[in-house]
Amino acid sequence: MIGLLHNNLWHIIRCYKGRVKYESRQANAYFSCQSRYQDHIIRIDQSFYTISKHIINNPLKWLEDELS
């Protein structure tokens, strides 16, 4: 059962990301996905807290980003 759910979830996410990319390119022809990006399924509380902290703190670092 878990394998079946995993394959369905993967398929749903892949389709969603593909549609987002398509629609984004319609609005902005220069749109591209972030390189070296990896999806991660959160399975344990520690991963949730680590990822949440990154999401909250990352925008605070944007002013220091040399590429922005």
C-alpha positions in Angstrom: 0.0 0.0 0.0 2.8 2.5 0.9 4.5 1.9 -2.5 1.3 2.6 -4.3 0.7 5.8 -2.4 4.3 6.9 -3.0 4.1 6.4 -6.7 0.8 8.3 -6.9 2.1 11.2 -4.8 5.2 11.4 -6.9 3.1 11.4 -10.1 0.8 14.2 -8.7 3.7 16.4 -7.7 5.5 15.8 -11.0 2.3 16.8 -12.9 1.8 19.9 -10.7 5.4 21.1 -11.1 5.2 20.5 -14.9 2.0 22.6 -15.1 3.5 25.4 -12.9 6.5 25.5 -15.2 4.4 25.6 -18.3 2.1 28.4 -17.0 5.1 30.4 -15.7 6.8 30.2 -19.1 3.6 31.6 -20.6 3.9 34.7 -18.4 7.6 35.0 -18.5 9.6 33.2 -21.3 12.8 33.4 -19.3 11.4 31.5 -16.3 13.5 28.5 -15.2 13.4 26.2 -12.3 15.9 26.5 -9.5 19.0 24.5 -10.2 20.1 21.8 -7.7 16.7 21.8 -6.2 15.5 18.5 -4.6 12.1 17.6 -3.2 12.1 16.1 0.3 9.2 14.3 1.9 9.1 15.2 5.6 8.8 12.0 7.6 10.0 13.0 11.1 9.6 16.0 13.4 13.2 17.0 13.3 13.1 17.3 9.5 10.0 19.4 9.8 11.6 21.8 12.3 14.8 22.1 10.3 13.0 22.8 7.0 10.6 25.2 8.7 13.5 27.2 10.2 15.1 27.4 6.8 11.9 28.7 5.1 11.4 31.3 7.8 15.1 32.5 8.0 16.0 32.3 4.3 14.3 35.6 3.2 16.3 37.4 5.9 19.5 36.5 4.0 18.4 37.8 0.6 19.8 41.3 1.2 23.2 39.7 1.7 22.9 37.6 -1.5 25.5 38.6 -4.1 23.4 37.3 -6.9 20.3 39.4 -6.1 
